[in-house]
């Protein structure tokens, strides 16, 4: 008689092992499979498509353009973000509070909306361009906002916020007695900055540079709208796809993804190399400026910066009241109306993208909340087999540009083939939420992980030891510990999903078009007023999500009577 | 010529530093943090700034260093040639001072040797020369062989010595130390105190250091400046502060003392507890003028036990005892409720026993009430 085979109990227990297995399967299916399909697809004609890629001058341009744009954006963002962070965290001057209030505004613009605002302001027929032209009495616009410099300009403006935030946080933790020690030893300000301050800020700088580089590498909207003749890989992929050269699109996608992963590995090394724990009390007090020049120059400079930072938002709001088609050669839109908003609310065709965006981002974000909590739980608190692989796969979408993710999904879920684990999603409502979900896995997971790592891991054991069931321990101990990260992570995911453009423009159908895609088509029809009205609506949605998340977190905190002023 | 450049040539320069009626207020604070403080440090002298936290001692040090600018008053430096100049508004990097920070502020991304050589690097000294000097300075503080270490791999005492070597290698005009011993454990602290004084003496540097620990001050300083609420209460040798405190606060802060009301009579004082008045010679300063009601500062050695009933004495009960090596100090609660400490031999009374205490006849310090 056969004896039943007794399996050895996996470490961490059967329940977590099962959850881990399901998560691993889900990640393999939604993250690895589509990207593998792209790589496989690039070899469908043997090396043929790779040869075409190598021979194509357009692709060489695009690869070069991508590298130049990425490096240029990093330099631009550093040039704005680093001085601004130093100024706002080290110096006290008139206008500092207002300036620090608006310093992160560019990050609040959904990607396409920021580009649109720049078009209204600095484009060939933009307000600033025409003002300068008329003041100087020029026949032609003083500049054209196109090509690689324009893309870098837009990137620097929107992405310096990462540098600003990272460096500000670094300076917040920085022990200022180190600077005093250097000064006391006779070092000039420049020497102190070069030999002491900046080396110690390397981790912050590297983290920010990585973020800017990755964002610029995968950036689509700015090159798409301002690129002019210049090419980058992200836009080239869409061109190849629309031309039906799918194999070439796969090669381009592979090259872009590989570049991204290489950059990630390189900068991570730099980031990890210089980690120092700085001990001691860093009395980071803002100094009143002693020099007379700084005191006269800084307040007006701060004022100018504030205007520059608020202008894009203000411009989008202004144009949203402009009558479509009326703004042609004037400096400012000549006619104002509420019609744009009225039409959005009353015309079904125009209302559709709004419900689409809300529905699709809600579905994706809900899935992110559940799945990413489970991933973080398994990775941080369990000893389930395979948890390292899960952690790696959950971080992977971060390194892959959105265009590549979208193309991978399009290549994989374009038919029903159960044997190959393929489902037909392309052309349905569900393909966009899936794309949003995949893109946001790293964001939500890392936020929840952050919260769970702050929790004392013995708390769960303590709860179980007191007789709590696994479910009760999860509900009363683990979820409350994960909550700050979960709320913040899902908030950011919701914000990203509701304004998502890059993956959407690859995957949308007319019926499922989101707001961002509709904005683009309105711009194409020169219906600037309607496009701006959509943009304002998008900004309001982002604001609503942010406030909602704050309110939710505030309620939790109030409910527990926990005082946490720092959040 | 840069004042600091010739320091790098290794000349020892003992300068004098003076603070002249220095006041510093912080925004939002009604009371000044440093209030009209004047003190001068002679060339090669070691002066300790002591006081409770919030007394203004660190702010005073930071004013001396140039990290703070006083709202009024001057900082004056007299160099070895006797030339005097006002450095109140001079930047820290131009003063040519050395500073040892409370948490040492060692640069975590540099090795021990690079830390020590940094001040010479700032003075444009060539690499080989500055590294040689750094090693020499390290050997001066007993850290031979640790030059290539990462500072984070060092113990607290070693880090303190690196900080000291880093400050001394630039041959500073004045060395400033902010709580240099506070981060060390008690045993190490004892050793480092003696070592600090030896090193500073050998280098001949003029030094001002902040501490909240009177024993640090006693062990290291030539003179002690005691601050409270931003004001300088007394500047004197440790003996002066102990035996002739200028105020109540000084008497309470320095050493152990019971403060009891006293009546002045000629050269002495009468101290009355309950119905028993005892007399002793007193140190009465001129400033106390013709005040007849004073406070007597009773140190443990000012009191002794009486073992017979004939002599006049105060009665009390032993509330506690503390073995202090060669002798034992007893805490005695007198009938009036006042608690005094009495120095006795090692075989005295157990706790709870009734004892009789009298003044030992040593001169007693007095302060204004």
Interface residues (C-beta under 8 A of the other chain):
Chain A: X175 X177 X178 X180 X181 X182 X183 X184 X185 X186 X187 X188 X191 X195 X196 X199 X200 X274 X276 X277 X278 X279 X280 X281
Chain B: X4 X65 X67 X91 X92 X93 X94 X96 X97 X98 X99 X101 X102 X103 X104 X105 X106 X107 X108 X109 X118 X119 X121 X122 X123 X152 X166 X167 X170
